[in-house]
Amino acid sequence: MLDILSYEFIQNALLAGIIVSVITAIIGTLVVVNKMVFLSGGIAHSAYGGIGLAMFFSLPMLLTTSLFCIFVTIIIALASYKNRENLDIMIGLIWAVGMSFGILLVDLTPGYQTDLMSYLFGSLLAVTNEDIYYMTTLLLCIFIIVTIFYRDILAVSYDTEYANLRGVKTRFFYTLILILSSLTIVISIKVVGLILVIALLTIPIYISSFFCKSLISMMITSALLSILFTIVGLSLSYQFDLSSGPSIIMASSICALIVFIFKSIKK
């Protein structure tokens, strides 16, 4: 098994998987605690619009998709902070419009030959050094932001009214969490793709919620679980010539099912 680590593309894939695992654990915990899973799903699928823009205008993929997702996220944040009655309709529209916009741009791209499956289901084994630099920079930014504003984020996540009384700028942190979620979704596309990114953000957090009582412990436990699932999924992908993204998600899903059954029996 260790001989596969001699290949540079495996080293890049493993390193990228570990970095993304830590990022998704931190942001995924905030997404779940703040009940933003559906919001993140809308952002994830609208990201296809950014992919279409990058292809059509021959722009950097990660940067273009990131900026597009931030734009979509700000619209969602402004529209949903106080008025959540029609939030599901708005997310559905953004979801559909973003994907349709991206697909049309891909159709109109001259000489287009890129494999779209890599964006839908991930291509971890095709991670480049530039991708790793981007992922590392985002991880550092997230770590600094969460460390500095941890108490405020904690207050906003569990009790918005209390946070308001304390003078915490809840709208700002609500938007900040969504923006960080959108950037996390963009880099996760490389690992598991647009279709499966929400599973990567939620399954490890779901498992850790059975054993953890605090926000920080959920983040740490989820990160360790995500790294484990990534290593297992990557190994299965290499050994049996399977897609890396679905392999990682299946490994995490089986573990989640086992934990759920065990906890149900224990009750």
C-alpha positions in Angstrom: 0.0 0.0 0.0 2.8 2.4 0.9 4.3 2.1 -2.6 1.5 4.3 -4.0 2.8 7.2 -2.0 5.9 7.4 -4.3 3.7 8.9 -7.0 3.5 12.6 -7.0 -0.2 12.7 -8.0 -1.1 10.5 -5.1 0.9 12.7 -2.7 -0.9 15.8 -4.1 -4.3 14.0 -3.8 -3.6 12.9 -0.2 -2.4 16.4 0.9 -5.3 18.1 -0.8 -7.7 15.6 0.8 -6.3 16.3 4.3 -6.5 20.1 3.8 -10.0 20.0 2.5 -11.0 17.6 5.3 -10.0 20.1 7.9 -11.7 23.0 6.1 -14.9 21.2 5.6 -14.9 20.0 9.2 -14.6 23.6 10.5 -17.1 25.2 8.0 -19.4 22.1 7.9 -19.8 22.4 11.7 -20.9 26.0 11.4 -23.2 25.1 8.5 -24.9 22.4 10.4 -25.2 24.3 13.7 -26.6 27.4 11.9 -29.0 25.2 9.9 -27.5 26.4 6.6 -27.3 23.0 4.8 -30.1 23.9 2.3 -28.5 27.3 1.7 -25.1 25.6 1.1 -26.8 23.2 -1.3 -28.1 26.1 -3.4 -24.6 27.7 -3.4 -23.0 24.4 -4.4 -25.1 23.9 -7.5 -25.1 27.6 -8.5 -21.3 27.3 -8.5 -21.7 25.6 -11.9 -22.3 29.2 -13.2 -18.8 30.1 -12.2 -17.4 27.0 -13.9 -19.2 28.0 -17.1 -17.8 31.6 -16.9 -14.3 30.3 -16.4 -14.5 27.9 -19.4 -16.2 30.4 -21.7 -13.7 33.3 -21.0 -10.7 31.0 -20.4 -10.3 32.4 -16.8 -8.7 30.7 -13.8 -11.2 28.1 -12.6 -10.9 28.3 -8.9 -10.7 32.1 -8.7 -13.6 32.7 -11.1 -15.8 30.1 -9.4 -15.0 31.5 -6.0 -15.8 35.1 -7.0 -19.1 33.9 -8.6 -20.1 32.0 -5.5 -19.3 34.9 -3.3 -21.6 37.1 -5.5 -24.4 34.5 -5.2 -23.8 34.2 -1.5 -24.1 37.9 -0.8 -27.4 37.9 -2.7 -28.7 35.0 -0.6 -27.4 36.6 2.7 -29.1 39.9 2.0 -32.4 38.3 1.0 -32.5 35.6 3.7 -31.3 37.2 6.9 -34.6 38.6 8.1 -37.1 37.3 5.5 -37.0 33.5 5.4 -40.6 32.9 4.4 -39.8 32.4 0.7 -36.2 31.3 1.3 -36.7 27.8 -0.2 -38.2 29.3 -3.4 -35.3 31.7 -3.7 -32.7 29.0 -3.2 -34.4 26.8 -5.7 -34.3 29.6 -8.3 -30.6 30.4 -7.7 -29.9 26.7 -7.8 -31.6 26.3 -11.2 -30.5 29.6 -12.7 -26.8 29.0 -11.7 -26.6 25.6 -13.2 -28.5 26.5 -16.3 -26.3 29.6 -16.8 -23.2 27.4 -16.5 -24.4 24.7 -18.8 -25.3 27.2 -21.5 -21.9 28.8 -21.3 -20.2 25.4 -21.5 -22.3 24.6 -24.6 -21.2 27.9 -26.2 -17.5 27.5 -25.3 -15.6 27.1 -28.6 -13.7 23.8 -28.9 -14.8 22.6 -25.5 -13.4 19.2 -24.7 -13.1 19.2 -20.9 -14.6 16.3 -19.0 -17.6 17.7 -17.0 -17.8 14.6 -14.8 -14.7 15.8 -12.9 -16.7 18.9 -11.8 -19.8 16.9 -11.0 -18.2 14.1 -9.0 -14.7 15.3 -8.3 -11.2 14.6 -9.6 -9.0 14.4 -6.5 -6.2 12.5 -8.4 -5.9 15.5 -10.8 -5.1 18.1 -8.1 -2.3 20.4 -9.1 0.2 22.3 -7.0 -1.7 25.5 -7.7 -4.8 24.0 -6.2 -3.0 23.0 -3.1 -1.6 26.6 -2.7 -5.2 27.9 -2.9 -6.5 25.3 -0.5 -3.7 26.1 2.0 -4.3 29.8 1.8 -8.1 29.3 2.4 -7.4 27.0 5.4 -5.1 29.6 7.0 -7.7 32.4 6.4 -10.5 30.2 7.9 -8.3 29.2 10.9 -7.4 32.9 11.6 -11.0 34.1 11.3 -12.5 31.3 13.4 -9.8 31.8 16.1 -10.2 35.5 16.3 -14.0 35.6 16.2 -14.7 32.2 17.9 -16.8 33.6 20.8 -18.9 35.8 18.5 -19.4 32.9 16.0 -20.3 30.7 18.9 -22.9 33.2 20.2 -24.4 33.7 16.7 -24.5 29.9 16.1 -26.4 29.0 19.2 -28.4 32.1 20.3 -28.9 35.0 17.8 -31.0 37.0 20.2 -28.3 36.8 23.0 -25.6 37.7 20.5 -27.6 40.8 19.5 -27.9 41.8 23.1 -24.2 41.5 23.5 -23.7 43.8 20.6 -22.4 41.1 18.2 -23.0 42.0 14.5 -25.1 39.0 13.7 -25.8 40.0 10.1 -22.0 40.3 9.5 -21.2 36.9 10.9 -24.2 35.3 9.2 -22.9 36.6 5.9 -19.3 35.7 6.8 -20.2 32.1 7.5 -22.0 31.8 4.2 -19.1 33.3 2.3 -16.7 30.9 3.9 -19.1 28.1 3.1 -19.2 29.1 -0.5 -15.3 29.1 -0.7 -15.2 25.8 1.0 -17.7 24.4 -1.5 -15.6 25.6 -4.4 -12.4 23.9 -3.3 -14.4 20.7 -2.3 -15.4 20.4 -6.0 -11.9 19.1 -6.7 -12.4 16.4 -4.0 -16.0 15.1 -4.4 -17.6 17.4 -7.1 -20.7 19.6 -7.0 -23.2 16.7 -6.6 -21.6 15.2 -3.4 -20.1 18.3 -1.7 -23.0 18.7 0.8 -22.3 15.1 2.0 -18.7 16.0 2.6 -19.8 19.0 4.6 -22.4 17.2 6.8 -21.7 13.5 7.2 -18.6 13.8 9.5 -20.4 16.5 11.5 -23.4 14.2 11.9 -21.2 11.4 13.2 -19.3 13.7 15.6 -22.6 15.2 17.0 -23.2 11.9 18.7 -20.0 12.2 20.7 -19.3 15.9 21.1 -20.9 18.6 23.2 -19.0 21.7 22.1 -18.5 23.5 18.8 -14.7 23.2 19.0 -14.8 19.4 19.8 -17.1 18.8 16.9 -14.7 20.6 14.5 -11.7 18.6 15.7 -13.5 15.3 15.7 -15.1 16.0 12.3 -11.6 16.9 10.9 -10.1 13.6 12.1 -13.1 11.6 10.7 -12.9 13.4 7.4 -9.2 12.7 7.1 -9.8 9.1 7.8 -12.6 8.8 5.2 -10.4 10.6 2.6 -7.5 8.2 3.1 -9.9 5.1 3.0 -11.7 6.5 0.0 -8.5 7.4 -1.9 -7.1 3.9 -1.2 -10.2 2.2 -2.5 -10.2 4.5 -5.5 -6.7 3.6 -6.4 -6.9 -0.1 -5.7 -10.2 -0.8 -7.5 -10.0 2.0 -10.2 -13.0 3.8 -8.8 -13.9 7.5 -8.7 -12.3 9.1 -5.7 -15.2 11.4 -4.7 -17.9 8.8 -4.5 -15.5 6.4 -2.8 -14.8 9.0 0.0 -18.6 9.6 0.4 -19.4 5.9 0.5 -16.8 5.3 3.2 -18.2 8.1 5.3 -21.8 7.1 4.7 -21.2 3.5 5.8 -19.5 4.7 9.0 -22.5 7.1 9.6 -24.9 4.2 9.1 -23.0 2.0 11.5 -22.9 4.8 14.2 -26.6 5.4 13.7 -27.5 1.7 14.1 -25.3 1.4 17.1 -26.8 4.4 18.8 -30.3 3.3 18.0 -29.7 -0.2 19.5 -28.0 1.3 22.6 -31.2 3.4 23.3 
